[in-house]
Amino acid sequence: MSEKLKILFVSSEVSPYAKSGGLGDVAKSLPQALRARGVDVRVVFPRYKNVREDLMKDLQYIDSFTVNLSWRRQSASIYFFNSDVPMYMIQNDYYFGRDGFYGYSDDYERFAFFSKASVEFLTKIDFQPDIIHFNDWQTGLGPVYLRDLYGGFLFFQDMKCLFTIHNLRYQGVFGREILWAVDLNDGYFTGDKLEFYEKISYMKAALTYSDAISTVSESYAQEITTGPFGFGMDGILRERSDKLFGIINGIDVGYKKNDPATDPDIVNFTTKSLDKKKENKKLLQKQLNLPLSDVPMIAIISRLVDQKGFDLIYVAMSELISMDIQLVVLGTGDGRYEHLFKHNAWHYPEKVSANIFFDNKLAKQIYASADIFLMPSLFEPCGLGQLFAMRYGTVPIVRRTGGLIDTVTHFDEQTGEGTGFMFDDYLASGMMWAVHEAVRQYNDKDNWEKIMKNCMLCDFSWDKSVEKYITLYEKLKNES
């Protein structure tokens, strides 16, 4: 880099302060990786009621200012703390002094406020970024505000914006009547701006107004320009295909972070001491009251939603239970899937452990203990679960879609190459073919050891992807 890049990373969640899914992980680890490359990156996110105070011991109040949303004037207070990356929080108790992050009837206003404040607060912190990097629909109005409301001011006029799609399915769609409430007007209700099937889409706003668009894997970047995966946005994404980039997510693999050799929550192991993984399995079986058996342990760690392929598991559950396996589930989500696993755990306690909650320590113990990781997604922008699983020598079964294509390769017993088992069509029969194939290879101890080692030797750090982001930032910065 000829001159130090300055980036503001805007996200509605950042792990461990506020996290509901993979966005929180990326909003933590990507800025860390950028910082390690000498990029002056800062992160801003809302100060939710649920943020644990013990995570912000050195919190500093910076300033307050007023954000105008039509007739409503709301105060925004800026707080700062220096973690691995400089972090800023925007506080407004009217919008964020509530339980949880999303799902309120005024989400359109809450995140319009945050998006507007995340641009405007820059004048208060003496930071003039080259690029503002917005993420997912919650920040979708940010590019609109940057260009149309602030672009005429000298302080903002050279700033560019990148918008990253983490999941195109969630688009922030609201009625036309909200335009005035978020400091816009009916002039934005046109097909070339925010109008989306007679409503307003924050996702479309970002896709239209950003200088460039990225998403979290190369395959997903191609898929979303087609009807089946575009969720109505495929047309605009095809129009802007020259500004659309796919960059695979990484995971934090620093010391004691997602590393089976140093992780303090497990019995440590490496590719040279795989027997230690069996010790983890026995400890987990005791913890979850499962029989101490050397049958294949299949893990599911996920949000329990249809996107993740649970319709297939629902259909195939009887066949799955009939196999000589153990099934360990960790996660929450739709009630029908929660009930599916709780019901089967009650009927078959020797085979199924249903943990309908989320606990990060238990997640790592499951990754370190299980033999197989089941992730039969309907679609998958990138997916982090399969990356964590492979890091801990747990072999993934995935459907051939999105980022799963870019991160998992089907095992070839002739060459000994491959890191998992893949199936194509979204059918329970296809998934079960892959499950039976994985179990067959599990019973061939030599082949199974090869697959485990192949998984653990993969590089899923941010090293390559962060360089692609830096190249993209530089390109945007230098465009006239």
NORRA-V756022 format. One record per residue. N is the residue number from 1. RES is the residue in one letter. NEAR is the number of other C-alpha atoms within 8 Angstrom. Layout:
# NORRA-V756022
n->N res->RES near->NEAR
n->N res->RES near->NEAR
This chain:
# NORRA-V756022
n->1 res->M near->4
n->2 res->S near->3
n->3 res->E near->4
n->4 res->K near->8
n->5 res->L near->13
n->6 res->K near->11
n->7 res->I near->13
n->8 res->L near->12
n->9 res->F near->13
n->10 res->V near->13
n->11 res->S near->15
n->12 res->S near->9
n->13 res->E near->13
n->14 res->V near->15
n->15 res->S near->10
n->16 res->P near->8
n->17 res->Y near->9
n->18 res->A near->11
n->19 res->K near->12
n->20 res->S near->7
n->21 res->G near->7
n->22 res->G near->9
n->23 res->L near->12
n->24 res->G near->14
n->25 res->D near->13
n->26 res->V near->12
n->27 res->A near->14
n->28 res->K near->11
n->29 res->S near->11
n->30 res->L near->11
n->31 res->P near->13
n->32 res->Q near->10
n->33 res->A near->11
n->34 res->L near->13
n->35 res->R near->11
n->36 res->A near->7
n->37 res->R near->6
n->38 res->G near->8
n->39 res->V near->11
n->40 res->D near->10
n->41 res->V near->14
n->42 res->R near->12
n->43 res->V near->14
n->44 res->V near->13
n->45 res->F near->13
n->46 res->P near->11
n->47 res->R near->10
n->48 res->Y near->13
n->49 res->K near->10
n->50 res->N near->8
n->51 res->V near->9
n->52 res->R near->7
n->53 res->E near->6
n->54 res->D near->5
n->55 res->L near->7
n->56 res->M near->8
n->57 res->K near->6
n->58 res->D near->6
n->59 res->L near->8
n->60 res->Q near->7
n->61 res->Y near->8
n->62 res->I near->9
n->63 res->D near->8
n->64 res->S near->8
n->65 res->F near->8
n->66 res->T near->8
n->67 res->V near->11
n->68 res->N near->9
n->69 res->L near->11
n->70 res->S near->10
n->71 res->W near->6
n->72 res->R near->6
n->73 res->R near->9
n->74 res->Q near->9
n->75 res->S near->9
n->76 res->A near->12
n->77 res->S near->12
n->78 res->I near->13
n->79 res->Y near->13
n->80 res->F near->12
n->81 res->F near->11
n->82 res->N near->8
n->83 res->S near->6
n->84 res->D near->5
n->85 res->V near->11
n->86 res->P near->11
n->87 res->M near->11
n->88 res->Y near->12
n->89 res->M near->11
n->90 res->I near->15
n->91 res->Q near->12
n->92 res->N near->12
n->93 res->D near->8
n->94 res->Y near->5
n->95 res->Y near->7
n->96 res->F near->13
n->97 res->G near->9
n->98 res->R near->10
n->99 res->D near->7
n->100 res->G near->7
n->101 res->F near->7
n->102 res->Y near->5
n->103 res->G near->5
n->104 res->Y near->5
n->105 res->S near->5
n->106 res->D near->6
n->107 res->D near->9
n->108 res->Y near->11
n->109 res->E near->9
n->110 res->R near->10
n->111 res->F near->10
n->112 res->A near->13
n->113 res->F near->11
n->114 res->F near->12
n->115 res->S near->13
n->116 res->K near->12
n->117 res->A near->11
n->118 res->S near->12
n->119 res->V near->10
n->120 res->E near->8
n->121 res->F near->10
n->122 res->L near->10
n->123 res->T near->9
n->124 res->K near->7
n->125 res->I near->7
n->126 res->D near->6
n->127 res->F near->6
n->128 res->Q near->9
n->129 res->P near->10
n->130 res->D near->11
n->131 res->I near->14
n->132 res->I near->13
n->133 res->H near->12
n->134 res->F near->15
n->135 res->N near->14
n->136 res->D near->14
n->137 res->W near->12
n->138 res->Q near->13
n->139 res->T near->17
n->140 res->G near->17
n->141 res->L near->14
n->142 res->G near->14
n->143 res->P near->13
n->144 res->V near->13
n->145 res->Y near->11
n->146 res->L near->11
n->147 res->R near->10
n->148 res->D near->8
n->149 res->L near->8
n->150 res->Y near->10
n->151 res->G near->10
n->152 res->G near->9
n->153 res->F near->7
n->154 res->L near->7
n->155 res->F near->7
n->156 res->F near->11
n->157 res->Q near->9
n->158 res->D near->7
n->159 res->M near->10
n->160 res->K near->11
n->161 res->C near->12
n->162 res->L near->13
n->163 res->F near->15
n->164 res->T near->12
n->165 res->I near->11
n->166 res->H near->10
n->167 res->N near->7
n->168 res->L near->10
n->169 res->R near->5
n->170 res->Y near->6
n->171 res->Q near->11
n->172 res->G near->10
n->173 res->V near->10
n->174 res->F near->9
n->175 res->G near->8
n->176 res->R near->9
n->177 res->E near->6
n->178 res->I near->9
n->179 res->L near->11
n->180 res->W near->10
n->181 res->A near->11
n->182 res->V near->12
n->183 res->D near->9
n->184 res->L near->9
n->185 res->N near->8
n->186 res->D near->7
n->187 res->G near->5
n->188 res->Y near->10
n->189 res->F near->11
n->190 res->T near->8
n->191 res->G near->7
n->192 res->D near->6
n->193 res->K near->10
n->194 res->L near->14
n->195 res->E near->14
n->196 res->F near->10
n->197 res->Y near->5
n->198 res->E near->7
n->199 res->K near->10
n->200 res->I near->13
n->201 res->S near->13
n->202 res->Y near->15
n->203 res->M near->13
n->204 res->K near->14
n->205 res->A near->14
n->206 res->A near->16
n->207 res->L near->11
n->208 res->T near->10
n->209 res->Y near->9
n->210 res->S near->13
n->211 res->D near->9
n->212 res->A near->11
n->213 res->I near->13
n->214 res->S near->13
n->215 res->T near->16
n->216 res->V near->16
n->217 res->S near->15
n->218 res->E near->14
n->219 res->S near->12
n->220 res->Y near->16
n->221 res->A near->14
n->222 res->Q near->8
n->223 res->E near->11
n->224 res->I near->15
n->225 res->T near->13
n->226 res->T near->9
n->227 res->G near->9
n->228 res->P near->7
n->229 res->F near->10
n->230 res->G near->12
n->231 res->F near->10
n->232 res->G near->6
n->233 res->M near->10
n->234 res->D near->13
n->235 res->G near->8
n->236 res->I near->9
n->237 res->L near->12
n->238 res->R near->8
n->239 res->E near->7
n->240 res->R near->8
n->241 res->S near->7
n->242 res->D near->5
n->243 res->K near->8
n->244 res->L near->12
n->245 res->F near->10
n->246 res->G near->12
n->247 res->I near->12
n->248 res->I near->12
n->249 res->N near->11
n->250 res->G near->12
n->251 res->I near->13
n->252 res->D near->9
n->253 res->V near->10
n->254 res->G near->7
n->255 res->Y near->6
n->256 res->K near->10
n->257 res->K near->9
n->258 res->N near->12
n->259 res->D near->12
n->260 res->P near->13
n->261 res->A near->8
n->262 res->T near->9
n->263 res->D near->12
n->264 res->P near->7
n->265 res->D near->7
n->266 res->I near->10
n->267 res->V near->11
n->268 res->N near->11
n->269 res->F near->12
n->270 res->T near->8
n->271 res->T near->8
n->272 res->K near->5
n->273 res->S near->8
n->274 res->L near->9
n->275 res->D near->7
n->276 res->K near->10
n->277 res->K near->13
n->278 res->K near->9
n->279 res->E near->10
n->280 res->N near->13
n->281 res->K near->11
n->282 res->K near->10
n->283 res->L near->8
n->284 res->L near->11
n->285 res->Q near->11
n->286 res->K near->10
n->287 res->Q near->7
n->288 res->L near->7
n->289 res->N near->7
n->290 res->L near->12
n->291 res->P near->7
n->292 res->L near->7
n->293 res->S near->4
n->294 res->D near->4
n->295 res->V near->7
n->296 res->P near->12
n->297 res->M near->11
n->298 res->I near->13
n->299 res->A near->14
n->300 res->I near->11
n->301 res->I near->9
n->302 res->S near->9
n->303 res->R near->9
n->304 res->L near->12
n->305 res->V near->10
n->306 res->D near->8
n->307 res->Q near->9
n->308 res->K near->14
n->309 res->G near->12
n->310 res->F near->13
n->311 res->D near->7
n->312 res->L near->12
n->313 res->I near->9
n->314 res->Y near->9
n->315 res->V near->8
n->316 res->A near->11
n->317 res->M near->8
n->318 res->S near->7
n->319 res->E near->7
n->320 res->L near->9
n->321 res->I near->9
n->322 res->S near->6
n->323 res->M near->6
n->324 res->D near->7
n->325 res->I near->11
n->326 res->Q near->11
n->327 res->L near->11
n->328 res->V near->13
n->329 res->V near->13
n->330 res->L near->13
n->331 res->G near->12
n->332 res->T near->11
n->333 res->G near->9
n->334 res->D near->8
n->335 res->G near->6
n->336 res->R near->6
n->337 res->Y near->12
n->338 res->E near->12
n->339 res->H near->8
n->340 res->L near->9
n->341 res->F near->12
n->342 res->K near->10
n->343 res->H near->8
n->344 res->N near->10
n->345 res->A near->12
n->346 res->W near->7
n->347 res->H near->6
n->348 res->Y near->8
n->349 res->P near->10
n->350 res->E near->8
n->351 res->K near->11
n->352 res->V near->14
n->353 res->S near->12
n->354 res->A near->10
n->355 res->N near->9
n->356 res->I near->10
n->357 res->F near->7
n->358 res->F near->9
n->359 res->D near->6
n->360 res->N near->6
n->361 res->K near->7
n->362 res->L near->7
n->363 res->A near->11
n->364 res->K near->11
n->365 res->Q near->12
n->366 res->I near->11
n->367 res->Y near->13
n->368 res->A near->15
n->369 res->S near->14
n->370 res->A near->13
n->371 res->D near->11
n->372 res->I near->13
n->373 res->F near->14
n->374 res->L near->10
n->375 res->M near->12
n->376 res->P near->12
n->377 res->S near->12
n->378 res->L near->11
n->379 res->F near->9
n->380 res->E near->13
n->381 res->P near->12
n->382 res->C near->12
n->383 res->G near->10
n->384 res->L near->10
n->385 res->G near->8
n->386 res->Q near->11
n->387 res->L near->11
n->388 res->F near->11
n->389 res->A near->14
n->390 res->M near->15
n->391 res->R near->15
n->392 res->Y near->12
n->393 res->G near->13
n->394 res->T near->16
n->395 res->V near->15
n->396 res->P near->15
n->397 res->I near->15
n->398 res->V near->14
n->399 res->R near->15
n->400 res->R near->9
n->401 res->T near->13
n->402 res->G near->15
n->403 res->G near->16
n->404 res->L near->14
n->405 res->I near->10
n->406 res->D near->10
n->407 res->T near->7
n->408 res->V near->13
n->409 res->T near->10
n->410 res->H near->9
n->411 res->F near->11
n->412 res->D near->8
n->413 res->E near->7
n->414 res->Q near->4
n->415 res->T near->5
n->416 res->G near->10
n->417 res->E near->10
n->418 res->G near->11
n->419 res->T near->15
n->420 res->G near->15
n->421 res->F near->16
n->422 res->M near->12
n->423 res->F near->11
n->424 res->D near->8
n->425 res->D near->6
n->426 res->Y near->9
n->427 res->L near->7
n->428 res->A near->10
n->429 res->S near->7
n->430 res->G near->11
n->431 res->M near->13
n->432 res->M near->10
n->433 res->W near->9
n->434 res->A near->12
n->435 res->V near->10
n->436 res->H near->8
n->437 res->E near->9
n->438 res->A near->12
n->439 res->V near->9
n->440 res->R near->8
n->441 res->Q near->10
n->442 res->Y near->10
n->443 res->N near->7
n->444 res->D near->8
n->445 res->K near->8
n->446 res->D near->6
n->447 res->N near->11
n->448 res->W near->11
n->449 res->E near->8
n->450 res->K near->10
n->451 res->I near->15
n->452 res->M near->14
n->453 res->K near->10
n->454 res->N near->11
n->455 res->C near->14
n->456 res->M near->11
n->457 res->L near->7
n->458 res->C near->8
n->459 res->D near->4
n->460 res->F near->9
n->461 res->S near->9
n->462 res->W near->12
n->463 res->D near->7
n->464 res->K near->7
n->465 res->S near->11
n->466 res->V near->11
n->467 res->E near->8
n->468 res->K near->9
n->469 res->Y near->9
n->470 res->I near->9
n->471 res->T near->8
n->472 res->L near->8
n->473 res->Y near->10
n->474 res->E near->9
n->475 res->K near->8
n->476 res->L near->11
n->477 res->K near->10
n->478 res->N near->6
n->479 res->E near->5
n->480 res->S near->2
